[in-house]
């Protein structure tokens, strides 16, 4: 069956479902209403408690006052309702002829009846057999981060987090168990990309669930790196209409950025560097004295950091939502606005507007329909800076601009100064002089659902159809400009530089994405036996169109793009499709033994017709030992060890994102064709531009498959006041792409061998979490901690070939850990010239004649008396990876009207290699990091080469010398194997007494102060580097410290 027929079949099924709903309306039975109030053991109302008719999917939740309304068939007098709430014991009540049922439920420290969202459904926590973790809206909302990703750091075991870039609108890198790529994101049942996940309004999120093991196999395609499921908030039947306002206003400042030296220190260091290299300098003591005084024209220092960076950049967010419901319809509607300025001032601005509308209607006791609409618009406004990163010039300007230079000639803002690195002169980086970059990103997603409870007990039919339209526009105009120097004698400004390379670009990208699902769900109990099953078909189709035009404009004043000025025009139109068939069965016996069997069969557009389909089965089982009679006898009826469950899972996951050389695999080419104006032909001895064969269609590559094994233990102590998990996991991927290096083809063919599924790798590790819930004299608190270790290993490269034994030792990947950084071992610094003269090992390759006291000593590992590549050893981890060992600490406390929460996250097992500006003094003749200057080895008289040396902890200065043995060698001296613990967030809140708020018809009024990234304990502080950045020059836009003041109101 081809994909077109599958899609048509799916749409037909959905149409029949909707028709069945409509034709069944006249035959519906007369309904009656059950209502009441649910309270806790102390009489407090329990908002969000679930009231469910046993053995059916008919249920509702309580409103803010703990009240509910539930529709029942008129003839259903023997129904039993189950009342449940997170942290409380469930309660069953026979309805009979009652129309009002008020109930009180008791606390349950176990929390095992909590309902967890899983793939295409929900399960009770006690029956989970996979490695599944979840966080709630309460845990997400208290962080007040700009993106949803930022709210998760340190909260979920096995989820690694690193945010190398903190610019407005930036999101963190997130991986599950260091599996090496983005997980699959599911939002309200529909697959989405990471950008869509990052930019959900955090206030709209109800729960986030992470599938870390074979439980992800039900999503088949793209699930090999795990799955993150997001469920947005919805109204509940019978809920009183409520309007909620969550708003805050805050101030941002950089966590850290490398500090630099002033004009006097710059010249003093330069004099030292020249003496260190040449034995003489042109800088005189008189000049140094003038720079130290800083009063004469031309001898004043300029602080580029304070010129570029503006403290306390504003950030604000406001979320307004309304929710409520009756026995017929419930709704949740919200709007969110985020405004985020850069610490670089008004020139760099990001804002995002989100809307969310979730409406559910119960047409009868058997039919429900729903409409979900989500949308967002993001805008970015930056100056028109040459290059792909508009933030790069001002960041580089802090270190590359000399403190002896100023942004404006004669400090006149009308004349941009000609400096040594003109591209990083912040003086011209504004809309008036450099141009602009405007980006607008808009998306809208309507989603329709239908549900029919069939006459067969426990059998439900569901349908879903989702459409997403995404439009992004990029508009760039980089102006020409002039720079000047000022002649104080003639008092004239002379044009001496600038840019005469104008650039104009316009990009329009449009994406249409369709998702259709049709599913059968079955749930029933037979005595001690329970069974849940799902059968589903899913179809995804996506079309992307992209048009780009570039011109060289003739003037800065006319933004219109003229045809005659066009230098490039690119057009793209790509359609992709995926289809899947899914089945899963869950079986439970006596709430002690659990079994889950699932399978998915997927087809992907990326592969040839013969390699298109993949099948991904999984199986998992759990045993609640604590429910066994022998266990209860052994543990004094659970007085100490109150809960114990062992579980295991194994499954095969698929991934069609096969990435040779970290680039997405080109889809199967039915008509490869030719690449014009790229080939070279020789005709009559003359080189002629011709067409080149694109190659043959690749029918040798297919799904990358991952075999995932997980063994876990869930436990509870002291009546489950303490709960925790321990896990071991292993993932082995087969079919990594590679080329058969032992097969040769003639170069005259014009193309290379195709990629094939040839190699294997693995990720192994373990994780654990521990949580304590306490209540001491009215002080309620929780303390939680989690830790995760996950590391990759390359198992089987395809037939590697090495030139010699050294190359094999150095370059072999077989059965080695991934992301190993090789380098030299620095074992100290020379303490005197005599030590250098007598040192038997040749370090610099020149008999050590370039060395000075304070220069580095390297370990001669092989003992041959020469420092060269034979002495390299593994000294670090990957440069751009998430931590191998990571974890988090979470703490909450409430007492009367006060509440407090704090979240910490950290990690180790990732590496920063300091290079460029962070290693080389006066890199590109620019400035010097302060840590290199303050702690350097130096002479007591910098102008006298014969003066005695003053020891320091850093090497002697050299002027823009990147060829010295100190700098050219990657070693443990420059490598930082990072360890850090960061305070992600802290929040202190106070809720006004209800006796005050009810007088002005406010249900709840809470005020709070919140911090984000307030401090970090790490080993990169002395360099002025944030521990999570990845750029080797240290000039990445770091994360920001944020202090917010906010309010929560419920009306």
Long-range contacts (C-beta under 8 A, 24 or more apart in sequence): 3-539, 3-577, 3-579, 3-603, 3-605, 6-537, 6-539, 6-579, 7-516, 7-539, 7-541, 7-577, 7-579, 10-516, 10-517, 10-518, 10-537, 10-539, 11-516, 13-463, 13-518, 13-537, 14-450, 14-463, 14-465, 14-516, 14-518, 17-450, 17-452, 17-461, 17-463, 17-518, 18-450, 18-463, 20-452, 20-461, 21-363, 21-367, 21-369, 21-450, 21-452, 24-364, 24-366, 24-367, 24-452, 25-363, 25-364, 25-367, 28-364, 28-365, 28-366, 29-73, 29-74, 29-75, 29-365, 30-73, 30-74, 31-71, 31-72, 31-73, 31-74, 31-364, 31-365, 32-71, 32-72, 32-73, 32-74, 32-99, 33-69, 33-70, 33-71, 33-72, 33-99, 33-327, 34-69, 34-70, 34-71, 34-72, 34-81, 34-95, 34-98, 34-99, 34-100, 34-101, 35-67, 35-68, 35-69, 35-70, 35-99, 35-100, 35-101, 35-238, 36-67, 36-68, 36-100, 36-101, 36-102, 36-103, 37-62, 37-65, 37-66, 37-67, 37-68, 37-102, 37-103, 38-62, 38-66, 38-67, 38-68, 38-83, 38-85, 38-102, 38-103, 38-104, 38-105, 39-66, 39-102, 39-103, 39-104, 39-105, 40-88, 40-104, 40-105, 40-107, 41-104, 41-105, 41-106, 41-107, 43-104, 46-85, 46-88, 46-105, 48-85, 48-86, 48-236, 49-83, 49-84, 49-85, 49-88, 49-105, 50-82, 50-83, 50-84, 50-85, 50-115, 51-81, 51-82, 51-83, 52-81, 52-82, 52-83, 52-84, 53-79, 53-80, 53-81, 53-82, 54-79, 54-80, 54-81, 54-82, 54-92, 55-80, 55-457, 55-458, 55-523, 55-524, 55-525, 56-453, 56-457, 56-458, 57-451, 57-453, 57-460, 57-521, 57-523, 58-365, 58-453, 60-236, 60-237, 60-238, 60-327, 61-236, 61-237, 61-239, 62-236, 62-238, 62-239, 63-236, 63-238, 63-239, 63-240, 63-242, 63-324, 63-325, 64-239, 64-240, 64-242, 64-1003, 64-1050, 65-240, 67-238, 67-240, 68-236, 68-237, 68-238, 69-237, 69-238, 69-326, 69-327, 70-237, 70-238, 70-327, 71-237, 71-327, 71-328, 71-362, 71-365, 72-365, 73-365, 84-113, 84-115, 86-111, 86-114, 86-136, 87-111, 87-114, 89-113, 108-720, 109-642, 109-716, 109-719, 109-720, 109-721, 109-773, 110-642, 110-643, 110-716, 110-719, 110-720, 110-723, 111-720, 111-723, 112-643, 116-209, 117-207, 117-209, 117-229, 117-231, 118-209, 118-211, 118-215, 118-229, 119-186, 119-211, 119-215, 119-216, 119-218, 119-219, 119-227, 119-229, 119-584, 119-598, 120-189, 120-218, 120-519, 120-534, 120-536, 120-582, 120-584, 121-521, 121-532, 121-534, 123-532, 123-586, 126-591, 126-624, 126-645, 127-586, 127-588, 127-591, 127-594, 127-622, 128-594, 128-622, 128-647, 129-215, 129-594, 129-595, 129-596, 129-620, 129-621, 129-622, 129-647, 129-648, 129-649, 130-211, 130-212, 130-213, 130-214, 130-215, 130-596, 130-620, 130-647, 130-649, 130-710, 131-158, 131-211, 131-212, 131-213, 131-215, 131-649, 131-710, 131-712, 131-727, 131-729, 132-209, 132-210, 132-211, 132-212, 132-215, 133-157, 133-158, 133-159, 133-209, 133-210, 133-212, 133-769, 134-207, 134-208, 134-209, 134-210, 135-207, 135-208, 136-206, 136-207, 137-205, 137-206, 137-207, 137-233, 139-890, 140-202, 140-205, 140-208, 141-202, 141-203, 141-205, 141-246, 142-901, 142-985, 142-987, 142-1010, 143-202, 143-903, 143-984, 143-985, 143-1010, 143-1012, 144-202, 144-248, 144-250, 144-317, 144-985, 144-987, 144-1010, 144-1012, 144-1042, 144-1044, 144-1046, 145-202, 145-985, 145-1012, 146-315, 146-317, 146-338, 146-340, 147-171, 147-172, 147-198, 147-199, 147-202, 148-197, 148-198, 148-199, 148-200, 148-202, 148-205, 148-208, 148-230, 149-174, 149-197, 149-198, 150-1012, 151-202, 152-208, 153-888, 153-903, 153-905, 153-982, 153-984, 154-786, 154-887, 154-888, 154-889, 154-890, 154-903, 154-904, 154-905, 154-906, 154-984, 155-786, 155-888, 155-890, 155-903, 155-905, 156-210, 156-786, 156-888, 157-725, 157-727, 157-767, 157-768, 157-769, 157-786, 157-787, 157-788, 157-887, 158-210, 158-212, 158-727, 158-729, 158-767, 158-788, 158-790, 159-210, 159-788, 160-788, 160-790, 160-882, 160-883, 160-886, 160-907, 161-882, 161-886, 161-905, 161-907, 162-881, 162-882, 162-883, 162-907, 162-910, 162-1028, 162-1030, 163-1028, 163-1039, 164-880, 164-1028, 164-1029, 164-1030, 164-1031, 164-1036, 165-1029, 165-1036, 165-1037, 166-254, 166-255, 166-1026, 166-1037, 166-1038, 166-1039, 166-1040, 167-342, 167-348, 167-350, 167-391, 167-1037, 168-340, 168-341, 168-342, 168-348, 168-349, 168-350, 168-380, 169-340, 169-350, 169-352, 169-378, 169-380, 170-1037, 171-198, 171-199, 173-882, 174-228, 174-882, 175-225, 175-882, 176-210, 176-212, 176-225, 176-226, 176-228, 177-212, 177-226, 177-729, 177-731, 177-763, 177-765, 177-767, 177-788, 177-790, 178-763, 178-765, 178-790, 178-791, 178-792, 178-881, 178-882, 178-884, 179-224, 179-225, 179-226, 179-731, 179-763, 179-790, 180-225, 180-763, 180-792, 181-225, 181-657, 181-659, 182-225, 183-210, 183-225, 183-226, 183-227, 183-228, 184-216, 184-219, 184-222, 184-223, 184-225, 184-226, 184-227, 184-228, 185-227, 185-228, 185-230, 186-219, 186-227, 186-228, 186-229, 186-230, 187-230, 187-232, 187-374, 188-230, 188-231, 188-232, 188-372, 188-374, 188-447, 189-464, 189-466, 189-517, 190-445, 190-447, 190-464, 190-466, 190-515, 191-219, 191-222, 191-515, 191-540, 196-443, 197-228, 197-230, 199-352, 199-354, 199-376, 199-378, 200-230, 200-232, 200-354, 200-374, 201-319, 201-334, 201-336, 201-338, 201-354, 201-356, 201-376, 203-246, 203-319, 203-321, 203-334, 203-336, 204-232, 204-233, 204-319, 204-321, 204-334, 204-336, 204-354, 204-356, 205-230, 205-231, 205-232, 205-233, 206-231, 206-232, 206-233, 206-234, 207-231, 212-710, 212-729, 213-620, 213-649, 213-651, 213-708, 213-709, 213-710, 213-729, 214-618, 214-619, 214-620, 214-649, 214-650, 214-651, 214-652, 214-653, 214-708, 214-709, 214-710, 215-596, 215-618, 215-620, 215-649, 215-651, 216-651, 216-653, 216-708, 217-598, 217-599, 217-600, 217-616, 217-617, 217-618, 217-651, 217-652, 217-653, 217-654, 217-708, 218-582, 218-584, 218-598, 218-600, 218-618, 219-600, 220-580, 220-582, 220-600, 220-601, 220-602, 220-614, 220-616, 220-653, 220-654, 221-578, 221-580, 221-602, 221-604, 221-614, 221-654, 221-655, 221-656, 222-654, 222-655, 222-656, 222-657, 223-616, 223-653, 223-654, 223-655, 224-653, 224-654, 224-655, 224-704, 224-705, 224-706, 224-731, 224-733, 225-655, 232-332, 232-356, 232-358, 232-372, 232-374, 233-321, 233-323, 233-332, 233-334, 233-356, 233-358, 234-323, 234-330, 234-331, 234-332, 234-358, 234-360, 235-323, 235-324, 235-325, 235-330, 235-331, 235-332, 235-358, 235-359, 235-360, 236-323, 236-325, 236-330, 237-325, 237-326, 237-327, 237-328, 237-330, 237-362, 238-325, 238-326, 238-327, 239-323, 239-324, 239-325, 239-330, 240-324, 241-322, 241-323, 241-324, 242-322, 242-323, 242-324, 242-1003, 242-1050, 242-1051, 243-320, 243-321, 243-322, 243-1050, 243-1051, 244-319, 244-320, 244-321, 244-322, 244-323, 244-1048, 244-1049, 244-1050, 244-1051, 245-318, 245-319, 245-320, 245-1047, 245-1048, 245-1049, 245-1050, 245-1051, 246-317, 246-318, 246-319, 246-1046, 246-1047, 246-1048, 247-316, 247-317, 247-318, 247-319, 247-1046, 247-1047, 248-316, 248-317, 248-1008, 248-1010, 248-1044, 248-1045, 248-1046, 248-1047, 249-314, 249-315, 249-316, 249-1044, 249-1045, 249-1046, 250-314, 250-315, 250-316, 250-1010, 250-1042, 250-1043, 250-1044, 250-1045, 251-312, 251-313, 251-314, 251-315, 251-1042, 251-1043, 252-312, 252-313, 252-314, 252-315, 252-340, 252-341, 252-343, 252-1040, 252-1041, 252-1042, 253-311, 253-312, 253-313, 253-343, 253-1040, 253-1041, 254-309, 254-343, 254-1038, 254-1039, 254-1040, 254-1041, 255-1013, 255-1016, 255-1026, 255-1038, 255-1039, 255-1040, 255-1041, 256-1020, 256-1021, 256-1024, 256-1025, 256-1026, 256-1038, 257-305, 257-309, 257-398, 257-1024, 257-1026, 257-1038, 258-398, 258-399, 258-917, 258-918, 258-929, 258-930, 258-931, 258-1023, 258-1024, 258-1025, 258-1034, 258-1035, 259-305, 259-929, 259-930, 259-931, 259-1024, 260-304, 260-305, 260-398, 260-399, 260-403, 260-927, 260-928, 260-929, 260-930, 261-403, 261-927, 261-928, 261-930, 261-933, 262-301, 262-303, 262-403, 263-291, 263-294, 263-299, 263-300, 263-301, 263-302, 263-402, 263-403, 263-404, 264-288, 264-291, 264-292, 264-294, 264-301, 265-928, 265-933, 266-291, 266-402, 266-403, 266-404, 266-927, 266-928, 267-291, 267-404, 268-942, 269-921, 269-922, 269-928, 269-933, 269-936, 269-957, 270-922, 270-957, 270-959, 271-942, 271-943, 272-936, 272-938, 272-939, 272-942, 272-956, 272-957, 273-921, 273-922, 273-956, 273-957, 273-958, 273-959, 273-961, 274-959, 275-939, 275-942, 275-943, 275-945, 276-852, 276-956, 276-957, 276-958, 277-958, 277-959, 277-961, 279-945, 280-945, 281-943, 283-943, 284-943, 285-943, 291-404, 297-488, 301-403, 301-404, 302-403, 302-404, 302-405, 302-406, 302-407, 303-403, 304-397, 304-398, 304-401, 304-403, 304-426, 304-927, 305-398, 307-407, 307-426, 308-344, 308-394, 308-397, 308-398, 308-426, 309-343, 309-344, 309-398, 310-343, 310-344, 310-345, 311-343, 313-341, 313-342, 313-343, 313-345, 313-1040, 314-339, 314-341, 315-339, 315-340, 315-341, 315-1042, 315-1044, 321-356, 325-360, 327-362, 328-361, 328-362, 329-359, 329-360, 329-361, 329-362, 330-359, 330-360, 331-357, 331-358, 331-359, 331-360, 332-356, 332-357, 332-358, 333-357, 333-358, 333-359, 342-391, 343-1040, 344-391, 344-394, 347-381, 347-382, 347-383, 347-429, 347-430, 347-431, 348-381, 348-382, 348-383, 348-390, 348-391, 349-379, 349-380, 349-381, 349-382, 350-378, 350-379, 350-380, 351-378, 351-379, 352-376, 352-377, 352-378, 352-379, 353-377, 353-378, 365-453, 366-452, 366-453, 366-454, 367-450, 367-451, 367-452, 367-453, 368-450, 368-451, 369-448, 369-449, 369-450, 369-451, 370-447, 370-448, 370-449, 370-450, 370-451, 371-446, 371-447, 371-448, 371-449, 372-445, 372-446, 372-447, 372-449, 373-444, 373-445, 373-446, 373-447, 374-444, 374-445, 374-447, 375-442, 375-443, 375-444, 375-445, 376-441, 376-442, 376-443, 377-440, 377-441, 377-442, 377-443, 378-439, 378-440, 378-441, 378-442, 379-438, 379-439, 379-440, 379-441, 380-437, 380-438, 380-439, 381-436, 381-437, 381-438, 382-436, 382-437, 383-429, 383-430, 383-431, 383-434, 383-435, 383-436, 383-437, 384-431, 384-434, 384-435, 384-436, 384-437, 384-476, 384-477, 384-478, 384-479, 384-503, 385-429, 385-434, 385-437, 385-478, 386-423, 386-478, 386-499, 386-501, 386-503, 390-437, 391-1037, 392-1035, 393-423, 393-424, 393-426, 393-429, 394-424, 394-426, 394-429, 395-1035, 395-1036, 395-1037, 396-421, 396-424, 396-1035, 397-421, 397-424, 397-425, 397-426, 398-927, 398-1035, 399-917, 399-923, 399-926, 399-927, 399-929, 399-1033, 399-1035, 400-424, 400-917, 400-923, 400-924, 400-926, 400-927, 401-425, 401-426, 401-926, 401-927, 402-925, 402-926, 402-927, 403-927, 409-483, 409-484, 409-485, 409-486, 409-493, 410-486, 410-488, 410-493, 412-486, 412-493, 415-483, 415-484, 415-486, 415-493, 416-481, 416-482, 416-483, 416-484, 416-498, 417-483, 417-484, 417-485, 417-486, 418-483, 418-484, 418-485, 418-496, 418-497, 418-498, 419-483, 420-925, 420-926, 421-924, 421-925, 421-926, 422-483, 422-497, 422-498, 422-499, 425-483, 428-481, 428-483, 433-479, 433-481, 434-478, 434-479, 434-481, 435-476, 435-477, 435-478, 435-479, 435-556, 436-475, 436-476, 436-477, 437-474, 437-475, 437-476, 437-477, 438-473, 438-474, 438-475, 438-476, 439-472, 439-473, 439-474, 439-475, 440-472, 440-473, 441-470, 441-471, 441-472, 442-470, 442-471, 442-472, 443-468, 443-469, 443-470, 443-471, 444-468, 444-469, 445-469, 457-524, 458-522, 458-523, 458-524, 459-520, 459-521, 459-522, 460-520, 460-521, 460-522, 460-523, 461-519, 461-520, 461-521, 462-517, 462-518, 462-519, 462-520, 462-521, 463-517, 463-518, 463-519, 464-515, 464-516, 464-517, 464-518, 464-519, 465-514, 465-515, 465-516, 465-517, 466-513, 466-514, 466-515, 466-516, 467-512, 467-513, 467-514, 467-515, 468-511, 468-512, 468-513, 468-514, 469-510, 469-511, 469-512, 469-513, 470-509, 470-510, 470-511, 470-513, 471-508, 471-509, 471-510, 471-511, 472-507, 472-508, 472-509, 473-506, 473-507, 473-508, 473-509, 474-505, 474-506, 474-507, 474-509, 475-505, 475-506, 476-503, 476-504, 476-505, 476-506, 477-503, 477-504, 477-553, 477-556, 477-559, 478-502, 478-503, 478-504, 479-556, 480-556, 502-552, 502-553, 502-554, 502-556, 503-550, 503-552, 504-550, 504-551, 504-552, 504-553, 504-559, 504-561, 504-565, 505-548, 505-549, 505-550, 505-551, 506-548, 506-549, 506-561, 507-546, 507-547, 507-548, 508-546, 508-547, 508-548, 509-544, 509-545, 509-546, 509-547, 510-544, 510-545, 510-546, 511-542, 511-543, 511-544, 511-545, 512-542, 512-543, 513-540, 513-541, 513-542, 513-543, 514-539, 514-540, 514-541, 514-542, 515-539, 515-540, 515-541, 519-582, 528-589, 528-590, 529-587, 529-588, 529-589, 530-586, 530-587, 530-588, 530-589, 531-585, 531-586, 531-587, 531-588, 532-585, 532-586, 533-583, 533-584, 533-585, 533-586, 534-582, 534-583, 534-584, 535-582, 535-583, 536-581, 536-582, 536-583, 537-579, 537-580, 537-581, 537-582, 538-579, 538-580, 538-581, 538-582, 539-577, 539-578, 539-579, 539-580, 540-577, 540-578, 540-579, 541-575, 541-576, 541-577, 541-578, 542-575, 542-576, 542-577, 543-573, 543-574, 543-575, 543-576, 544-572, 544-573, 544-574, 544-575, 545-572, 545-573, 545-574, 546-570, 546-571, 546-572, 546-573, 547-571, 547-572, 575-605, 576-605, 576-606, 576-667, 577-605, 578-602, 578-603, 578-604, 578-605, 578-656, 579-603, 590-627, 591-624, 591-627, 592-623, 592-624, 592-627, 592-628, 593-621, 593-622, 593-623, 593-624, 594-621, 594-622, 594-623, 594-624, 594-647, 595-619, 595-620, 595-621, 595-622, 596-620, 596-621, 596-649, 598-651, 600-654, 602-654, 602-656, 604-656, 604-703, 605-667, 605-668, 606-656, 606-658, 606-665, 606-667, 606-668, 607-656, 607-667, 607-668, 607-701, 607-702, 607-703, 608-668, 608-697, 608-698, 608-699, 608-702, 609-668, 610-699, 611-699, 611-700, 611-701, 611-702, 611-703, 612-702, 614-654, 614-656, 614-702, 614-703, 614-705, 615-652, 616-651, 616-652, 616-653, 616-654, 616-705, 617-651, 617-652, 618-649, 618-650, 618-651, 618-652, 618-653, 618-708, 619-649, 619-650, 619-651, 620-647, 620-648, 620-649, 620-650, 620-651, 620-710, 621-647, 621-648, 621-649, 622-646, 622-647, 622-648, 623-647, 626-716, 638-719, 639-719, 640-717, 640-718, 641-715, 641-716, 641-717, 642-716, 642-717, 642-718, 642-719, 642-720, 643-714, 643-715, 643-716, 643-720, 643-723, 644-713, 644-714, 644-715, 644-716, 645-713, 645-714, 645-715, 646-711, 646-712, 646-713, 647-711, 647-712, 647-713, 647-714, 648-709, 648-710, 648-711, 648-712, 649-708, 649-709, 649-710, 650-707, 650-708, 650-709, 650-710, 651-707, 651-708, 652-705, 652-706, 652-707, 652-708, 653-705, 653-706, 653-708, 654-703, 654-704, 654-705, 654-706, 655-703, 655-704, 655-705, 655-706, 655-733, 656-703, 656-704, 657-704, 658-701, 658-703, 658-704, 658-735, 658-736, 658-737, 658-755, 658-757, 659-737, 660-737, 660-738, 660-755, 665-701, 665-737, 665-755, 666-698, 668-697, 668-698, 668-699, 669-694, 669-697, 669-698, 670-697, 672-696, 672-697, 679-750, 692-750, 693-749, 693-750, 693-751, 694-751, 695-750, 695-751, 695-752, 695-754, 696-751, 696-754, 698-754, 698-755, 700-754, 700-755, 700-756, 700-757, 701-737, 701-754, 701-755, 701-756, 701-757, 702-735, 702-757, 703-735, 703-757, 704-733, 704-734, 704-735, 704-736, 704-737, 704-757, 705-733, 705-734, 705-735, 706-731, 706-732, 706-733, 706-734, 707-731, 707-732, 707-733, 707-734, 721-772, 721-773, 721-774, 722-770, 722-771, 722-772, 722-773, 723-770, 723-771, 723-773, 724-768, 724-769, 724-770, 724-771, 725-767, 725-768, 725-769, 726-766, 726-767, 726-768, 727-766, 727-767, 727-768, 728-765, 728-766, 729-763, 729-764, 729-765, 729-766, 729-767, 729-790, 730-762, 730-763, 730-764, 730-765, 731-762, 731-763, 731-764, 732-760, 732-761, 732-762, 732-795, 733-760, 733-761, 733-762, 734-760, 735-759, 735-760, 736-760, 736-761, 738-797, 738-798, 739-798, 740-798, 740-799, 741-798, 741-799, 741-800, 741-801, 742-799, 742-801, 758-798, 759-794, 759-795, 759-796, 759-797, 759-798, 760-794, 760-795, 760-796, 761-792, 761-793, 761-794, 761-795, 761-818, 762-792, 762-793, 762-795, 763-790, 763-791, 763-792, 763-793, 764-790, 764-791, 764-793, 765-789, 765-790, 765-791, 778-895, 778-896, 779-893, 779-894, 779-895, 780-893, 780-894, 780-895, 781-891, 781-892, 781-893, 781-894, 782-890, 782-891, 782-892, 783-889, 783-890, 783-891, 784-888, 784-889, 784-890, 784-891, 785-887, 785-888, 785-889, 785-890, 786-887, 786-888, 787-885, 787-886, 787-887, 788-885, 788-886, 788-887, 789-884, 789-885, 790-884, 791-817, 791-818, 791-884, 791-909, 792-817, 792-818, 792-819, 793-817, 793-818, 794-818, 806-869, 806-870, 810-869, 810-872, 818-878, 819-877, 819-878, 819-879, 819-881, 820-874, 820-876, 820-877, 821-874, 821-875, 821-876, 821-877, 821-878, 821-879, 821-911, 821-913, 821-970, 821-975, 822-872, 822-873, 822-874, 822-875, 822-970, 823-872, 823-873, 823-875, 823-876, 823-969, 823-970, 823-971, 823-972, 823-975, 824-858, 824-859, 824-867, 824-871, 824-872, 824-873, 824-875, 824-969, 824-970, 824-971, 824-972, 825-858, 825-859, 825-861, 825-871, 825-873, 825-875, 825-971, 825-972, 826-856, 826-857, 826-858, 826-859, 826-971, 826-972, 826-973, 827-857, 827-858, 827-859, 828-856, 828-857, 829-853, 829-854, 829-855, 829-856, 829-857, 829-937, 829-955, 830-854, 830-855, 830-857, 831-951, 832-949, 840-865, 841-865, 841-866, 841-867, 842-866, 842-867, 843-867, 843-965, 844-964, 844-965, 845-965, 850-964, 850-965, 851-965, 852-937, 852-956, 853-937, 853-949, 853-951, 853-956, 854-936, 854-937, 854-949, 854-951, 854-952, 854-954, 854-955, 854-956, 855-955, 855-956, 855-965, 855-966, 856-955, 856-965, 856-966, 856-969, 856-971, 856-973, 858-969, 858-971, 867-965, 867-969, 875-970, 875-971, 875-972, 875-975, 876-911, 876-913, 876-975, 876-977, 877-909, 877-910, 877-911, 877-977, 878-910, 878-911, 879-910, 879-911, 879-912, 879-913, 879-1030, 879-1032, 880-1030, 881-910, 882-907, 882-910, 883-907, 883-908, 883-909, 883-910, 883-978, 884-908, 884-909, 884-910, 885-909, 888-984, 897-990, 897-991, 897-992, 897-993, 898-988, 898-989, 898-990, 898-991, 899-987, 899-988, 899-989, 899-990, 899-991, 900-986, 900-987, 900-988, 900-989, 901-985, 901-986, 901-987, 902-983, 902-985, 902-986, 902-987, 903-983, 903-984, 903-985, 903-986, 904-981, 904-982, 904-983, 904-984, 905-981, 905-982, 905-984, 906-979, 906-980, 906-981, 906-982, 907-978, 907-979, 907-980, 908-977, 908-978, 908-979, 908-980, 909-977, 910-977, 910-978, 911-975, 911-976, 911-977, 911-978, 912-975, 912-976, 912-978, 912-1020, 912-1025, 912-1027, 912-1029, 912-1030, 912-1032, 913-970, 913-974, 913-975, 913-976, 913-1032, 914-974, 914-975, 914-976, 914-1023, 914-1032, 914-1034, 915-974, 915-1032, 915-1033, 916-1032, 916-1033, 917-1033, 917-1034, 917-1035, 918-1023, 918-1025, 918-1032, 918-1033, 918-1034, 919-967, 919-974, 920-960, 920-961, 920-962, 920-967, 921-957, 921-958, 921-959, 921-960, 922-957, 922-958, 922-959, 922-960, 923-960, 923-962, 924-960, 925-959, 925-960, 928-957, 929-1023, 929-1024, 929-1034, 930-1024, 931-1022, 931-1023, 931-1024, 932-957, 933-957, 976-1019, 976-1020, 976-1023, 978-1018, 978-1019, 978-1020, 978-1027, 979-1018, 979-1019, 980-1016, 980-1017, 980-1018, 980-1019, 980-1020, 980-1027, 980-1028, 981-1016, 981-1017, 981-1018, 982-1013, 982-1015, 982-1016, 982-1017, 982-1018, 982-1027, 982-1028, 983-1011, 983-1013, 983-1014, 983-1015, 983-1016, 984-1012, 984-1013, 985-1010, 985-1011, 985-1012, 986-1010, 986-1011, 986-1014, 987-1011, 989-1048, 1001-1051, 1002-1049, 1002-1050, 1002-1051, 1003-1050, 1003-1051, 1004-1048, 1004-1049, 1004-1050, 1005-1047, 1005-1048, 1005-1049, 1005-1050, 1006-1047, 1006-1048, 1006-1049, 1007-1046, 1007-1047, 1007-1048, 1008-1044, 1008-1045, 1008-1046, 1008-1047, 1008-1048, 1009-1043, 1009-1044, 1009-1045, 1009-1046, 1010-1042, 1010-1043, 1010-1044, 1010-1045, 1010-1046, 1011-1041, 1011-1042, 1011-1043, 1011-1044, 1012-1040, 1012-1041, 1012-1042, 1012-1044, 1013-1039, 1013-1040, 1013-1041, 1013-1042, 1014-1041, 1014-1043
